Structures are given as structure tokens and as C-alpha cells.
Amino acid sequence: MSKPITVAGDGAVRAPPPVISVSPVVLSAPGRGEELHVRVSAPATGSQLPIIVFAHGFGSSLDGYAPLANYWAAHGFVVIQPTFLDSRTLGLRPDDPRTPLIWKFRVEDMKRVLDQLDLIEGSVPGLAGRIDRSRIAAAGHSFGAQTTGMLLGARIIGPDGSVGEDLSDPRISVGVLLAAAGRGGEDLSPFAARHFPYMNPSFAEMAAPALVVAGDKDDSPLSVRGPDWLTDAYTLSPGPKWLVMLFGAEHMLGGISGYLVTETTDENPERVAAVQRLTWAYLRSALYPGDPAWPAACTELMEGPHPLGRVEGK
């Protein structure tokens, strides 16, 4: 997949605004077993920049999801991408004592990022004094969407049916969940139930505003329900929520995890562009009430002879 370009209203082709990206920025992480590495991407100009902390999918790293990170940064956000313990770059063994709690380490890593914003800000040339810490969003794909959901209030249901502890963070005011796993229990495939006992979320406590993006062809091997399983974070949660269902999209939503065709099974640059635009627009309007970006993006998605998806809200 080629890198995106910007086409202006007058039809002129223009390069995206310049972005500064620095990695690794190394954060202290007591009790984690190793330091936390993050990538920080930010527009070269601008002030009072809002923040997106992004949680990658299982096995990825701070180098993944460039189509999203680059777009968000080019359009006014500081994007921070931690590498979690499940990353293939770290090679954590299945018998490592940290493995059973890998889902919780992810949530803690996202909080560590917010705890060390001073260090992060000072590690990127020219970024000091340009961050708006009152406007922080979390976003994530797949396993990263579960991580994001927990920061917004979702919890893990234990083997005895009890609802686990609240790991939400009040510093995060809004979230984006991309291809988020649904509820557990009987909805899980035997493989998922055996290997991923933490895939048993309760969305009843996830009251923070969020956008849920799913694909109607995302037939996950982790569930016996089919693509509608990926909409549970929307249908089963309270509070202000939006759902975007992308037509024809599989788990990578057209290729959001990288620019190479080998990183997706449903390569579709037009769909990736829609995810870029929709997620950015949602966060703009959620963090800046009255900003018209979100309704405009929804109209753009659904209008025309061949709509890319549908949108609903509550």
C-alpha cells in the first residue's frame, strides 16, 4: 500500500503536513521487567496539541500502524505508541510469569505514558510547551481495543463471574476502539476460551464517550458469533457511543496496521482513508465540542452511489 497523499479542494496534489517522529523514547517501568519503549509523532508546527495514546494489536510494536499514526500527527495530534510485552520484537515466552497478566501490563503501560509526559515532551525536538494535557484520547486495534476499553471503564469478568477491578483513567476523556473483541463466555471459540481467559469483558461500566469501528466481514476465529461480535463494545456499553460498520472490511480494516500489502488480508486504500478520516474527525469533535468534523465525516462516508459503511449513535 502506498503512502497517502492529500488532494486539496482545488484538485491540487499536496504532501501531508510535516511530522516529527522519535523512537525509541525510553520510559522507566518498575515491576515490568524491562523499560517501556514508545514512539512519539507530532506535527512540526502548532500549539495546544491534543494527545492520542495508541495501543497496538497483539504482536505489533511502536513501529506499527503508521497509516493511522502519521495521519493523526499530520492533522494536529501528538501520537504516542508504546511497545507492549506481547510484541514479537520482545519474544516473551509463553511460560514467562508475566504472560497470564499481559492484558493488565498493557493497561499499566498506557498509564505509564501519561505519568511520564514531561519526559516524553522533552524527548522530541521542538515539542516542549506545545501539548494540551487537558485533551487526551486513547485508541487501539484488536487486543489494543480491549486495552483502550479498560481505560474507559470496561472490566474483566473473572472465572467465578465477579466483575474485576476498575482500571480506568480519568485523564483519558474519550476513546476509539478498532475491531474490538466482544463479550466472552459462550461467545468465545474453544481456542479462545482455552488460551485467552482475559477475553471476558464487561462493557456495562464503560460509560466514557467512544467510537467503535468494525468490519462486516471480520469473522473472527476467536468467536462463534460472527462479525456482529465486534460491535459488543457499542451495543453493550452505556453513555455516548458511535458505531461505524465498514462494508467488506476484515480485521485489519483495509490495512491500518502498515503500508505493506503483506500486513493485511483485505487491502483497500479507500477504506484505510475512511478510517483515518473518521477517527480523526470523531476525536476532533469529541475533544472540541462544536467542531463540525464528525458530522461532516459521517455524511461523507454514507453519501454517494457506493457508501463505504454506515454510522449509528446513541
Secondary structure, 3 states (H helix, E strand, C coil): CCCCCEECCCCCEECCCCEEEEEEEEECCCCCCCCEEEEEEEECCCCCEEEEEEECCCCCCCCCCHHHHHHHHHCCCEEEEECCCCCCCCCCCCCCCCHHHHHHHHHHHHHHHHHCHHHHHHHCCCCCCCEEEEEEEEEEECHHHHHHHHHCCCEEECCCCCECCCCCCCCCCEEEEECCCCCCHHHECHHHHHHCCCCCEECCCCCCCEEEEEECCCCCCCECCCHHHHHHHHHCCCCCEEEEEECCCCCCCCCCCCCCHHHCCCCCHHHHHHHHHHHHHHHHHHHCCCCCHHHHHHHHHHCCCCCCEEEEEC
